[in-house]
Amino acid sequence: FDYFCIFTTSGVVLWYKAFVEMKFDLINQLIKDIMIEEKTAKNQFIYKGSIIKWKVANELNLIFTVVYKEVLHLSYVDDLLDLIKSEFSKKIYPTLDLDSGIFQMLPSHFDKNFKQIQAKWEAKTQDKKGPKKMKTFNESKKKKKATQLLDDDIEEDEKEEDNETKDESQMTKAELARKKLEERFSKKKPKKGPKTPKSSDTKPKGKEGRSWGYKDSITQDDLAAIDRSKTFNDDDEEEKIPHGASKYLDEDDGDMDDYWSSDEEDKEVENKGGLFSRFTNTLKTFTGNKELTEEDLDPIMEEFSNGLMEKNVAQDIAVSLCESIKKSLMKTKTESFTTVKTTVKNALIESLKKILTPKRKIDVLKDALAAKKRGEPYKIVFIGVNGVGKSTTLSKVGYFLQKKGGLNLLLAACDNFRAGAVEQLKVHARNLQVPIHDKGYKGDPAFIAQEAITKAKKAGHDVVLIDTAGRMQDNEPLMRALAKLVHVNKPDLVLFVGEALVGNDATDQLTKFNQALIDYSYQGSDPRTIDGIILSKCDTVDDKIGASISMVYSTGKPIVFMGIGEKYKNLKKMNINTVINALLS
């Protein structure tokens, strides 16, 4: 651990224990980004390579924090914080002299308690981590199963012996006749002779099937047999490819302002049967000049929280939003329902805006034009799991940069893992009328991207769009390869493509991709993480757009674009009001 700190919600540090040089900027950032923005439902914050975990004692207005390096992957830290919180709240806080809200003395004697707590926690942690004693064979389930099977076999054999030794006098006439018949046939043995081959048995040898079996080594002939990238000819194959230009382009694609603008969505969407409408209608049941209390609001908030979760908002975020609304409504009187409704709406919108407003604003077009002025190609890497539409999304971003900035592109085909990936990207390159750099299905993706960047510098291309293979977030070898590609090529932008359809699974994917880039980064270098998110297939989820809130809330990464269709022009900048209206509709 780096250090522990206990402070009040008003910012007074009561106690701290530092094992390295104390950096209060981490605590200040925690207060600024989490406490002030009411994100206390989270219990972990990552900043400058450090993890800050905390627990809140609301009744005492105290916050207990621990800071440690992100690369350490410590376990059971929450248990340690719970022990510290319990010990301090019960034994130390009641002894503090508090005069007019000012602490007269700081609890420096808590150091002794802390050492005892730490020793207790370390002992408990070792017990949890310690290997379990292996059972002997006689104690195991296999022994019991084997014994049972042996008993069953013995019992079966005994039954068979009883049947064989059964006295013939006890047999019925039918059983005696069956026995004599079996004995007669058992004495007769058919004579075996060589089978004479017939001309009709000989069949002509058919076409030899393709081998799908596993092979330890792959020959050059095997690679050539499956590599279609070099034999792909634009002129010959154009008619054979079903997904040509007409699938992605329209005749009227010249005017793109309607698609890139998001101002027209600022207007409020009214829906009488929507979530917000149902919520405010419930508040109408309180009649008279009543002051709303926590008991009045809790059941309503629970129903509203469930409604948010149905729209793919993560549970901790839904709870946090409801807490913010509840605080705003407490002590509000129901004499004017308009006032109550406005209060609810403003509290919800304010909380959502705090979550969705990015810490870092990414303007892809502005940054790409700035790189062009410097005489350098702007490099964007697209990453994500299988099947989220990375290649199509890459092409949409390229189309946007062409139309809005007049930039010339180079595509880099670094997905040489999935069959057909190179050919698919060549279709997009032909539609966009831009060159593509590929090595078929051979070579290291990191060095293919490096060659593409070098080629772009020599040829004067403004932007290099790098396509990568889809991979599952828990596949260590592939995640290491991705971290290598990012480290070697040092892209200007790393964009994670997530699918709106999968809801909160996309948050898990994003978090683990980001962590893998940190874990598998090269020693001695600053880890390069994900810069932003592109949420694809948003047109298929209707109002269940809560995944976008969960992804931003969990990682702090901004949503740069949202895909709203299959065509290249179907890409929008994220509009916060659009998301809010979708949730409340």
C-alpha positions in Angstrom: 0.0 0.0 0.0 1.1 3.6 -0.6 -1.0 5.2 2.1 -4.3 5.3 4.1 -6.3 8.5 4.8 -9.4 9.2 6.9 -11.0 12.6 6.3 -14.4 14.3 6.7 -16.8 15.1 3.9 -15.9 18.8 4.5 -12.2 18.0 3.7 -10.6 17.8 7.2 -7.9 15.1 7.3 -8.3 13.3 10.7 -5.6 10.6 10.2 -3.3 9.2 7.6 -0.5 6.6 7.3 2.0 7.0 4.5 4.3 4.3 3.3 5.6 6.4 0.4 5.7 10.2 -0.2 2.2 11.4 0.4 0.4 12.7 -2.7 -2.6 14.7 -1.7 -3.4 15.5 -5.4 -4.8 11.9 -5.6 -7.2 12.6 -2.7 -8.1 16.0 -4.2 -8.8 14.4 -7.6 -11.0 11.8 -5.8 -13.0 14.6 -4.1 -13.3 16.5 -7.3 -14.3 13.6 -9.7 -16.2 11.4 -7.3 -17.5 13.1 -4.2 -18.5 16.4 -5.8 -20.1 14.7 -8.8 -22.0 12.3 -6.5 -20.4 9.1 -7.8 -19.9 7.6 -4.3 -21.8 4.4 -5.4 -18.5 3.5 -6.9 -15.8 2.3 -4.6 -12.8 2.5 -6.8 -11.1 5.3 -8.7 -8.0 4.9 -11.0 -5.8 8.0 -11.5 -2.2 8.3 -12.7 -1.4 4.6 -12.3 -2.8 4.4 -8.8 -6.0 2.8 -7.5 -8.0 4.6 -4.8 -10.6 2.6 -2.9 -12.9 4.1 -0.3 -15.7 3.5 2.2 -18.2 6.1 3.4 -19.7 6.4 6.9 -22.7 8.6 6.1 -23.8 8.9 9.7 -20.4 10.3 10.7 -19.6 12.2 7.5 -16.3 10.3 7.2 -14.5 8.8 4.2 -11.9 6.0 4.6 -9.5 5.7 1.7 -6.5 3.5 0.7 -4.1 4.1 -2.2 -1.9 1.5 -4.0 -0.3 1.0 -7.3 -2.5 -0.3 -10.1 -0.1 -3.0 -11.2 -0.2 -4.8 -7.8 -3.7 -6.4 -8.1 -4.2 -6.6 -4.4 -7.0 -8.8 -3.1 -9.4 -8.3 -0.1 -8.7 -4.6 0.1 -12.4 -3.9 0.8 -12.2 -6.2 3.8 -9.3 -4.1 5.2 -11.2 -0.9 4.7 -14.3 -2.3 6.5 -12.1 -3.3 9.5 -10.6 0.2 9.6 -14.0 1.9 9.3 -15.5 -0.3 12.0 -12.6 0.2 14.5 -12.4 4.0 13.9 -16.2 4.6 14.0 -16.8 2.6 17.2 -13.7 3.2 19.3 -11.9 6.4 18.1 -14.5 8.8 16.8 -16.6 8.9 20.0 -13.4 10.0 21.9 -12.7 13.0 19.7 -13.4 16.4 21.1 -15.6 18.3 18.7 -16.4 21.9 19.6 -18.7 23.9 17.2 -17.9 21.5 14.4 -14.1 21.9 15.0 -11.9 19.0 16.1 -9.8 20.0 19.1 -7.4 17.1 18.8 -6.4 14.7 16.0 -6.5 10.9 16.7 -2.8 10.2 16.3 -3.1 7.2 18.7 -5.0 5.3 16.0 -1.6 4.2 14.7 -1.5 1.4 17.3 -5.0 0.3 16.4 -4.1 0.3 12.7 -1.1 -2.0 13.2 -3.4 -4.5 15.0 -6.0 -4.3 12.2 -3.4 -4.8 9.5 -2.0 -7.8 11.3 -5.5 -9.3 11.7 -6.3 -8.6 8.0 -3.0 -10.2 6.8 -3.6 -13.3 8.8 -7.2 -13.6 7.5 -6.0 -13.0 3.9 -3.4 -15.8 4.2 -6.1 -18.1 5.4 -8.2 -17.3 2.4 -5.4 -17.6 0.0 -3.9 -20.8 1.6 -4.1 -24.0 -0.4 -6.8 -26.4 0.8 -5.6 -29.8 2.1 -6.1 -32.4 -0.6 -8.5 -35.2 0.3 -7.2 -38.8 0.4 -8.6 -41.2 -2.1 -10.6 -42.9 0.7 -12.2 -39.5 1.6 -13.0 -38.6 -2.0 -16.2 -38.9 -4.0 -14.4 -41.0 -6.6 -13.7 -43.7 -3.8 -17.4 -43.7 -2.9 -18.4 -43.9 -6.6 -16.0 -46.8 -7.3 -17.1 -48.7 -4.2 -20.8 -48.3 -5.3 -20.0 -49.5 -8.8 -18.1 -52.5 -7.4 -21.0 -53.4 -5.0 -23.4 -53.1 -8.0 -21.3 -55.4 -10.1 -21.0 -58.0 -7.3 -24.7 -57.9 -6.8 -25.3 -58.3 -10.5 -22.9 -61.3 -10.7 -24.6 -63.0 -7.8 -28.0 -62.6 -9.5 -26.6 -64.2 -12.7 -25.1 -67.1 -10.7 -28.4 -67.7 -9.0 -30.1 -67.8 -12.4 -27.5 -70.3 -13.8 -27.7 -72.6 -10.7 -31.4 -72.6 -10.7 -32.7 -76.1 -10.4 -34.3 -77.4 -13.6 -37.1 -78.8 -11.5 -38.1 -75.3 -10.6 -38.2 -74.2 -14.3 -41.4 -74.0 -16.2 -42.0 -75.9 -19.5 -41.4 -72.7 -21.5 -38.1 -72.1 -19.7 -36.9 -75.7 -20.3 -37.8 -75.5 -24.0 -36.0 -72.1 -24.4 -32.8 -73.6 -22.7 -32.7 -76.7 -25.0 -33.1 -74.5 -28.0 -30.2 -72.2 -27.0 -27.9 -75.2 -26.3 -28.7 -76.7 -29.8 -27.9 -73.5 -31.7 -24.7 -72.8 -29.6 -23.2 -76.0 -30.9 -23.6 -75.0 -34.5 -20.7 -72.7 -35.7 -20.8 -71.2 -39.2 -17.9 -72.0 -41.5 -15.8 -69.0 -42.5 -14.3 -68.8 -46.0 -12.6 -66.3 -48.1 -15.0 -63.8 -49.6 -14.9 -63.7 -53.4 -14.7 -60.1 -54.6 -17.5 -59.1 -56.9 -17.1 -56.7 -59.7 -20.1 -54.8 -58.4 -18.3 -54.2 -55.1 -15.6 -52.1 -56.7 -16.6 -48.4 -56.6 -14.8 -45.6 -58.4 -12.8 -43.4 -56.1 -14.7 -40.1 -55.4 -13.4 -36.5 -55.0 -11.0 -36.3 -52.1 -12.5 -34.1 -49.3 -10.8 -31.1 -47.7 -9.0 -31.9 -44.5 -10.4 -30.1 -41.5 -8.3 -31.9 -38.9 -5.8 -30.4 -36.6 -2.2 -30.2 -37.8 0.9 -29.5 -35.6 2.6 -27.6 -38.4 1.4 -25.6 -41.3 3.1 -25.7 -44.7 3.4 -23.0 -47.3 0.9 -25.0 -49.4 -1.6 -24.9 -46.6 -1.3 -21.1 -46.3 -1.6 -20.6 -50.0 -4.8 -22.8 -50.1 -6.6 -20.6 -47.6 -5.2 -17.2 -48.5 -7.6 -15.5 -50.9 -6.3 -12.0 -50.3 -3.6 -12.0 -53.1 -6.0 -13.5 -55.7 -8.7 -10.9 -55.0 -9.2 -8.8 -58.1 -11.5 -5.8 -57.9 -12.7 -6.1 -61.5 -13.3 -9.9 -61.5 -14.9 -10.1 -58.1 -17.0 -7.0 -58.1 -20.1 -8.7 -59.3 -19.6 -11.7 -56.9 -19.5 -9.6 -53.7 -23.0 -9.0 -52.3 -21.9 -6.2 -50.0 -20.8 -3.7 -52.5 -21.0 0.1 -52.6 -24.8 0.2 -52.7 -25.0 -1.4 -49.2 -22.9 1.4 -47.6 -23.4 4.4 -49.8 -26.4 6.5 -51.0 -26.6 8.6 -54.1 -27.3 11.7 -52.0 -24.3 11.2 -49.6 -22.9 14.6 -50.6 -24.7 16.5 -47.8 -23.7 15.1 -44.5 -24.7 17.9 -42.1 -27.9 16.3 -41.0 -26.0 13.2 -39.9 -23.1 14.9 -38.0 -25.2 17.5 -36.3 -26.7 16.7 -33.0 -28.3 20.1 -32.1 -31.7 19.0 -33.5 -32.0 16.4 -30.8 -31.8 18.9 -28.0 -35.5 19.3 -27.9 -37.3 17.3 -25.2 -39.2 14.1 -26.0 -42.5 13.9 -24.3 -44.0 10.5 -23.7 -47.1 10.1 -21.5 -46.4 6.4 -20.9 -42.7 6.9 -20.4 -40.6 6.2 -17.3 -40.3 9.8 -16.2 -44.1 10.3 -16.7 -44.9 7.2 -14.6 -42.6 8.4 -11.9 -44.0 11.9 -11.6 -47.5 10.6 -11.7 -46.8 8.5 -8.7 -45.8 11.6 -6.8 -49.2 13.1 -7.6 -50.7 10.6 -5.1 -49.4 12.7 -2.2 -52.1 15.3 -1.6 -52.1 18.5 0.5 -49.3 20.5 1.6 -47.1 17.5 2.5 -43.4 17.6 3.1 -41.8 14.6 1.4 -39.8 12.3 3.6 -37.4 9.4 3.0 -40.2 6.9 3.9 -42.4 8.4 1.2 -39.7 8.4 -1.5 -38.0 5.0 -0.9 -40.6 2.7 -2.6 -41.0 5.2 -5.5 -37.2 5.4 -5.9 -36.9 1.6 -5.9 -39.5 1.3 -8.7 -37.7 4.1 -10.7 -34.3 2.4 -10.2 -35.8 -0.9 -11.6 -37.1 1.1 -14.6 -33.6 2.4 -15.3 -32.0 -1.0 -15.0 -34.5 -2.3 -17.5 -33.0 0.2 -19.9 -29.5 -1.3 -19.4 -28.3 1.1 -16.7 -26.0 -0.7 -14.3 -27.4 -1.2 -10.8 -24.9 0.9 -8.9 -25.5 3.8 -11.3 -29.2 3.5 -11.1 -28.9 3.6 -7.3 -26.6 6.6 -7.4 -29.0 8.5 -9.7 -32.0 7.8 -7.4 -30.0 8.9 -4.3 -29.3 12.3 -6.1 -33.0 12.7 -6.9 -34.0 11.7 -3.3 -31.7 14.3 -1.8 -33.2 17.0 -4.1 -36.8 16.0 -3.1 -36.3 15.7 0.6 -38.2 18.4 2.5 -40.0 19.5 -0.7 -43.6 20.3 -0.2 -46.3 18.9 -2.6 -48.4 22.1 -2.6 -47.2 22.8 -6.1 -46.8 19.7 -8.2 -45.1 21.6 -11.0 -42.3 22.5 -8.5 -41.9 18.8 -7.6 -41.9 17.6 -11.2 -39.3 20.3 -12.2 -37.2 19.4 -9.2 -37.1 15.7 -10.2 -36.3 16.4 -13.8 -33.5 18.9 -13.0 -31.9 16.6 -10.5 -31.9 13.7 -12.9 -30.6 15.6 -15.9 -27.9 17.2 -13.7 -26.7 13.9 -12.4 -26.7 12.3 -15.9 -24.8 15.2 -17.4 -22.2 14.9 -14.7 -21.7 11.2 -15.6 -21.8 11.6 -19.4 -19.7 14.8 -19.7 -16.2 13.5 -20.5 -13.1 14.5 -18.6 -11.3 14.7 -21.9 -13.0 16.0 -25.0 -12.0 14.2 -28.2 -12.5 15.9 -31.5 -11.2 13.5 -34.1 -11.5 15.8 -37.1 -9.7 18.7 -35.3 -6.9 16.5 -34.1 -6.4 14.9 -37.5 -6.2 18.3 -39.2 -3.7 19.5 -36.6 -1.5 16.4 -37.4 -1.8 17.2 -41.1 -0.4 20.7 -40.4 2.5 19.1 -38.6 3.2 16.9 -41.6 2.5 13.7 -39.7 -0.2 11.0 -40.4 -2.9 10.7 -37.7 -3.0 7.1 -36.5 -6.2 5.5 -35.1 -6.4 1.9 -33.8 -9.9 0.3 -33.6 -10.2 -2.5 -31.0 -13.0 -4.7 -29.6 -14.5 -8.2 -29.3 -15.7 -10.3 -32.3 -18.7 -9.2 -34.3 -19.2 -5.7 -33.0 -18.6 -4.1 -36.5 -15.1 -2.8 -36.1 -14.3 -2.8 -39.9 -17.6 -1.1 -40.8 -17.1 1.5 -37.9 -13.6 2.1 -39.1 -14.9 2.8 -42.6 -17.6 5.2 -41.2 -14.9 7.2 -39.4 -12.8 7.3 -42.6 -15.9 8.5 -44.6 -16.5 11.2 -42.0 -12.9 12.4 -42.2 -13.1 12.4 -46.0 -16.3 14.3 -46.2 -15.8 16.8 -43.4 -12.0 17.4 -43.6 -11.0 16.4 -47.1 -8.4 14.1 -45.6 -6.8 11.3 -47.6 -6.7 7.9 -45.9 -4.7 4.7 -45.8 -6.3 1.5 -44.3 -4.1 -1.0 -42.5 -5.4 -4.6 -42.6 -4.0 -6.0 -39.3 -6.8 -8.6 -38.8 -5.0 -11.6 -40.2 -6.7 -13.9 -37.7 -10.3 -14.1 -39.0 -10.9 -15.7 -42.3 -12.2 -13.1 -44.8 -11.2 -10.1 -42.7 -8.7 -8.8 -45.3 -11.1 -9.2 -48.2 -13.9 -7.4 -46.2 -11.6 -4.4 -45.6 -10.6 -4.4 -49.3 -14.3 -4.0 -50.1 -14.5 -0.9 -47.8 -11.3 0.5 -49.3 -12.8 0.2 -52.8 -16.0 1.9 -51.7 -14.1 4.7 -50.1 -11.6 4.8 -53.0 -8.6 4.7 -50.7 -5.5 2.5 -50.7 -5.0 -0.4 -48.3 -1.9 -2.0 -46.9 -2.0 -5.7 -46.1 0.1 -8.8 -45.9 -2.6 -11.3 -46.4 -2.9 -13.7 -43.5 0.8 -13.7 -42.7 3.0 -11.6 -40.5 2.8 -9.9 -37.1 -0.1 -7.4 -36.9 2.1 -5.0 -34.9 4.7 -4.8 -37.8 2.0 -4.7 -40.5 0.7 -1.5 -38.8 4.2 -0.2 -38.5 4.8 -0.7 -42.3 1.5 1.0 -43.0 2.5 4.1 -41.0 5.9 4.3 -42.7 4.1 4.0 -46.1 1.7 6.8 -45.2 4.6 9.1 -44.2 6.4 8.5 -47.6 3.2 8.7 -49.7 1.8 11.7 -47.8 -1.4 10.1 -46.4 -3.1 12.2 -43.7 -4.7 9.4 -41.7 -3.9 5.7 -41.0 -6.9 3.7 -39.9 -5.7 0.4 -38.3 -8.1 -2.5 -38.2 -7.4 -5.2 -35.6 -8.7 -8.8 -35.0 -11.7 -9.2 -32.7 -10.8 -11.0 -29.5 -12.4 -11.9 -26.2 -11.3 -9.9 -23.3 -10.1 -12.9 -21.3 -7.8 -14.3 -24.1 -4.4 -13.5 -22.7 -2.2 -14.3 -25.8 -4.4 -12.2 -28.1 -4.6 -9.4 -25.5 -0.8 -9.4 -25.3 -0.5 -9.1 -29.1 -2.9 -6.2 -29.0 -0.8 -4.4 -26.3 2.3 -5.0 -28.4 0.6 -3.4 -31.5 -0.4 -0.3 -29.4 3.0 -0.1 -27.8 5.0 -0.4 -31.1 3.0 2.0 -33.1 2.1 4.6 -30.5 -1.3 5.6 -32.1 -2.8 9.1 -31.6 -6.1 7.5 -30.7 -7.2 4.1 -29.4 -10.9 3.6 -29.9 -12.9 0.8 -28.4 -15.9 -0.3 -30.5 -18.7 -1.7 -28.2 -22.1 -3.0 -29.2 -25.1 -1.3 -27.6 -27.1 -4.5 -28.0 -25.2 -6.4 -25.3 -26.0 -3.9 -22.6 -23.7 -4.1 -19.5 -21.5 -6.8 -21.0 -20.0 -4.0 -23.1 -18.9 -2.4 -19.8 -17.1 -5.6 -18.8 -15.4 -5.8 -22.2 -14.3 -2.2 -22.1 -12.9 -2.4 -18.5 -11.0 -5.6 -19.2 -9.6 -4.4 -22.6 -8.3 -1.3 -20.8 -6.8 -3.3 -18.0 -5.1 -5.7 -20.4 -3.4 -2.8 -22.1 -2.0 -1.8 -18.7 -1.1 -5.3 -17.5 0.7 -6.3 -20.8 2.4 -3.0 -21.4 6.2 -3.1 -21.8 8.2 -2.5 -18.6 9.7 0.9 -18.2 7.1 2.5 -20.4 3.9 4.4 -19.5 0.9 2.1 -20.2 -1.2 3.3 -23.2 -4.9 2.9 -22.5 -8.2 3.3 -24.4 -8.9 7.0 -25.3 -12.6 6.8 -26.3 -15.6 4.6 -27.2 -17.7 4.2 -30.3 -21.0 2.6 -29.5 -22.2 0.6 -32.5 -25.8 -0.6 -33.5 -27.5 2.0 -31.4 -30.4 2.0 -33.8 -31.4 -1.5 -32.7 -31.8 -0.9 -29.0 -34.6 1.8 -29.0 -34.7 3.3 -25.5 -32.4 0.7 -23.9 -29.4 3.0 -24.2 -28.3 2.7 -20.6 -25.1 0.8 -21.6 -23.6 4.1 -22.7 -24.1 5.6 -19.2 -22.6 2.5 -17.6 -19.5 2.5 -19.9 -18.7 6.2 -19.3 -19.5 6.0 -15.5 -17.2 2.9 -15.0 -14.2 4.0 -17.0 -14.4 7.8 -17.4 -13.8 7.3 -21.2 -16.0 9.5 -23.5 -18.3 8.2 -26.2 -16.9 9.7 -29.4 -19.4 8.4 -31.9 -22.6 6.4 -32.0 -23.4 4.1 -34.9 -27.1 4.4 -36.0 -27.2 2.3 -39.1 -25.3 0.3 -41.6 -24.4 3.0 -44.1 -21.2 5.0 -43.9 -23.1 8.2 -43.1 -24.9 6.6 -40.2 -22.5 7.9 -37.5 -23.4 10.6 -35.0 -21.6 12.4 -32.3 -23.0 11.5 -28.9 -25.6 14.0 -27.7 -26.2 13.9 -24.0 -29.8 15.2 -24.3 -30.6 12.3 -26.7 -29.5 9.7 -24.2 -31.5 11.4 -21.4 -34.6 11.6 -23.5 -34.3 8.0 -24.5 -34.0 6.9 -20.8 -37.0 9.0 -19.7 -39.2 8.1 -22.6 
